Amino acid sequence: GMFARSPALRTTAAKSVRSSSVATWSMAERRPVIAGNWKMNPETVDDAMKLAEAIAEKSKTSSAQVVICTPHPFLYRAGKAFEGSNVELGAQSIFYQEKGAFTGAVSTCMIKSVGAKHCLSGHSERRVIFNNDDTAALIGESKDEYDAKLNTAVCSNQLSKDLKGVTKEEMKRVTIAYEPVWAIGTGLTCDAKAAQEVHTYIRSWIAKMYDQETADATR
């Protein structure tokens, strides 16, 4: 899910193509996802509405699936601004329980009730700053891990934990985003070639754990 979160998981071609029809499906019919994460921004609901309305208008010419993840206080109002546009609403974090004595927590049924269809999960800032455990959707390595050429090993470990117990059928609702931690707010950037190499690895990992059809369909 990021989710802005990094480019949606995709590859230039399936590693092995059994027929031209398979190649056409994996490249042409896997709809791109463009996801934006507002983090803890903007400062007021008025500013949030201005930004949401501008994004909603610009999205009308996009053929991609557009997802905007806002802070919880802005979800309802932003969702109203996105109505009739090409933008779908997302939250930035959730707790696994539906209700109970969990001060400050937000459940899936709560965000769904205000119109959210998506949620970021496993963001590096939640793991590092708030000590949240690894969860599904966003994966990536630290600068030390990148320099040690451990990026694919780290992603493999995170995927193994994040997708534990997730069935092939449930994978249809999972979006994976590769977001290297060392490129968040540091001024450093992950170039397209390096990101594509990790995307290709992730898709091969999914093919090994599930099957090629699932790997081709996962975004």
N, C-alpha and C positions, 0 to 999 in steps of 0.2 A: 503496500500500500501502500513514500513515500512514502504523494504524497507526496523556499520550494524544495521539494525533495528531488533527488537526482532523476535522470531520464528513466522512463519505464523500461523494464527488462525486455530486451529484444536482441535478435541476432540478424546478421545480414543474410544468412541462409541456414537451413538445417544442416547439421554435420553430415548426415547421410540421407539422401533423398531417394526413396524407393521408386517414385514416379513423378512426372511433371505436375500431376494434380495435387500431390502432397506439398510440393514446393509452392504452388500457387496459393494454396490455403494458408500455409504458415506465414507467407509474406504479405499477401494482399488482404486477407480477411481477419487478421489479428489487429483489431482497432487500437491505435496508439492511445496512451493515457498521458495527459499533461496535468500534473498535480502541483498545487501550490500550498505551502505551509506558512501561515502568517506568523508563527511563533507567538511571542507575547507582544503583538502589535495589531492595530495602532492603539493609541492611548484612550480614545473615546469611541462611543457607539456612533456618533455623528461622522467621525472620520472613517469608521468601518463601513458605514452605509455608502459613503461617497466612493470608496474603493470597490465595494461589492457591485454597485450599480455600473461603474466603469468597466469592470471585468465582464459583467453580464452582457453588456452591449458589444464589447469586442469579441466575445465568444461566439456570437451568432454566425460568424463566417468560418468557424473552425470545424473540421470534420473529425477531430479527435475527441475523446471523452475527457472533459475538463472537470477536475475536482479541486475545490478550495477548502482547506481545513482551517477553520477560524478558532480563536479562543472561545471557550464555552459561553461567556456572557453575550457573545455576538451571534451565536448560532441561529437563533430564531429570526432575528431581523435580517441577517445576511441571506438566510434561506428564502425569505419573502422577496428579497431583491433578485435572487437567482431564478425565481419562477418565470417560466416562459422563455428561458434562455438555454444555452447549451452547457450550463454549469451545474454540477451536482455538489451538494453540501457534505462536508466531512468534519469530524471532530479531531482533536489532537491527542487525546488520551482517554482511556476508559479503565474501569475496574471490573474484574470478572464476576463479581456478585451482582445480582439484580437489585437488591436493596439490603438495608441493615444498618448497624451502628458503625459506619465507616466515614467519619468526618472528612469532608473535602473530596470524597470520591464521587465519580459519575459513572453510571451504568449504561450498558448498551440500550436498554429500553428507554432510558431518559433521553439520550441523544436521538434515538429513532423517533420519539414522540414529537420532537421539534423539527423533524424533516431531514436529519442527517442519514445518509446512505453509506458513508464510509468513515473509517477511523484510522489514524496513524497508530501503529503499535510497534514498540521496540526501538523508538528513536534514540540515537546515541545520547542526546541531551537528557532524556529521561533516565537512561541507564547510568550515566556518569554523575550528573548533578543530583538526581533524586534517588539514586540507588535502586531503580527498578530493574527487575530481572529481564534477561533477553526474552523478547516475544516476537511473534511473526511480523513480517512485512518489510522492515528496514534493516539492512545489514551493511557492514563495512568495517575496515580495519583502521587502527591508529597509525600515526606517522612512523613510530618505531617498527611496527609490524610491516608496514609498506616498505620501509627501507631494508628490512630483512627478507623481503620477497615472500612474505607469509600471507599476502592478501587473499589468495584463493583458499589457503588452509583455514584462515580465520572465517571466511564466508561459509566454508563447508561445515565448520563446527557450529556456527550460528544457525545455519539451515537445519542441521541435524536436530538441534534443540527446539527451534521454532516450529518446525513442521512435524514434530513427533506426534503421532496419533492422527494426523490429518489425512483423510482418505482421498483417493483420486477424484471422487465426486466433489468433495469439499474444496479441492484445489481450483475448481472453476470460479470460486469466489475469492481467491487469494491473488493479490497483486504484490510483486516483490520489487523493491527499489534498492539499488546499490548506492549507498551514500558514504564514501570514505570519510571517516571522522576527521582526518587531517586536512580536509578541504572545506571544513565548516567554519566560517568566520575567521580564517587565518590569512586570507589573501592568496593562498595556494589553490591551484586548480588541477583537477584530474582531467587530462586530455582525453579526447574522444577515443583514441586508439587503446589507451590503457583501460578505459571504462568498458569498451567493447570486448576486450579480452576477458574481463571478469564476467560480463554478461554471457559470453559464450560458455565459459566454465559453469556458471550457474545453471544454464539450460542443460548442459551435459549432465550435471548432478541430478537434476530433476528427471531426466530421461533414465538415468540409472536407478533412481529410487522408485520411480513410477513407470512411465513408458514414454516413447518418443511423441506420441499424440498429446500427452499431457504437457510435455516440455514445449512443444510447438505452440500450444494454445495459451500457455502461461505468459502473462504480461508483467 
